[in-house]
Structure formats: C-alpha cells, structure tokens
Amino acid sequence: MTQLLQSAFAAAAKLPAEEQDALGRALLAELHSEGTIDALIESRPDALASLAARARAEFSGGRTESLDPERI
C-alpha cells in the first residue's frame, strides 16, 4: 500500500462510522466501475477505436467546444 493511500485511510478512520461507511461504499463502487470499464475496453477494442475516431472527426470539423469548469 502506498504512503498516500495509508494517509487517506488514516484520515478516513477518524470520521464517524456513517461517513466511513459512505466513503467505503463510494470507493468500492469506483473500483467496480473502473474494472467494468477496463473489461469492456479489453473485450471491444474496436469500439474504443471507433469512439476515438468519431471524437477526432468532431474536433477536426469544429463541432466541439472548450470545457468550462464553471458550467459543469
């Protein structure tokens, strides 16, 4: 385990039990989500390549706009 992760767990351990459980659920959901995304990409590399090509075409065609963090 890295030092950063150990520090994060130590900080989380100081939270009330309900907040610890909420953080645990969020972390597990994130880890599951990442695994699902990785598995989908591995099983369908053609789909990812297709999405990337579409994104490049939209950018080249001027059909994209800059991300404005204030509008998220």
C-alpha distance (Angstrom), angle and dihedral (degrees) to the residues before:
residue distance angle dihedral
M1 . . .
T2 3.79 . .
Q3 3.79 123.4 .
L4 3.81 90.7 -115.0
L5 3.80 92.8 54.2
Q6 3.80 90.8 46.5
S7 3.81 89.3 52.5
A8 3.80 91.2 49.2
F9 3.81 91.8 50.7
A10 3.81 91.1 46.9
A11 3.81 90.2 52.8
A12 3.80 91.2 46.0
A13 3.81 90.4 50.9
K14 3.81 88.8 64.1
L15 3.82 92.3 58.8
P16 3.81 122.8 96.4
A17 3.81 114.1 -89.3
E18 3.82 93.9 -104.9
E19 3.80 91.7 53.9
Q20 3.80 91.1 46.1
D21 3.80 89.7 53.3
A22 3.81 91.7 48.0
L23 3.80 90.8 50.0
G24 3.80 90.8 47.0
R25 3.80 91.9 51.5
A26 3.80 91.3 48.2
L27 3.80 92.5 49.0
L28 3.79 93.2 48.2
A29 3.81 91.3 47.6
E30 3.81 90.3 50.6
L31 3.79 92.6 49.0
H32 3.82 90.9 48.0
S33 3.81 91.0 47.8
E34 3.81 92.4 51.2
G35 3.80 90.8 49.7
T36 3.79 91.1 49.9
I37 3.79 92.6 49.8
D38 3.81 91.9 47.4
A39 3.81 91.2 49.7
L40 3.80 92.0 49.8
I41 3.80 92.3 49.5
E42 3.80 91.8 48.0
S43 3.79 92.2 49.3
R44 3.82 94.8 46.3
P45 3.83 111.2 29.2
D46 3.81 88.4 156.2
A47 3.81 90.1 61.8
L48 3.80 92.3 53.9
A49 3.81 91.0 47.2
S50 3.79 89.4 50.5
L51 3.81 92.5 50.9
A52 3.80 90.6 48.0
A53 3.81 91.4 50.8
R54 3.80 90.9 50.1
A55 3.80 91.2 49.4
R56 3.81 91.6 50.1
A57 3.81 90.8 48.8
E58 3.80 92.0 50.3
F59 3.80 90.7 48.9
S60 3.81 93.0 46.8
G61 3.80 89.9 47.4
G62 3.79 92.1 53.6
R63 3.79 93.2 -114.6
T64 3.80 95.6 127.6
E65 3.77 132.8 77.7
S66 3.78 134.5 -153.2
L67 3.77 117.0 -90.6
D68 3.79 113.0 -106.3
P69 3.82 109.0 -160.8
E70 3.80 89.5 -159.3
R71 3.80 90.2 63.9
I72 3.79 96.7 51.6
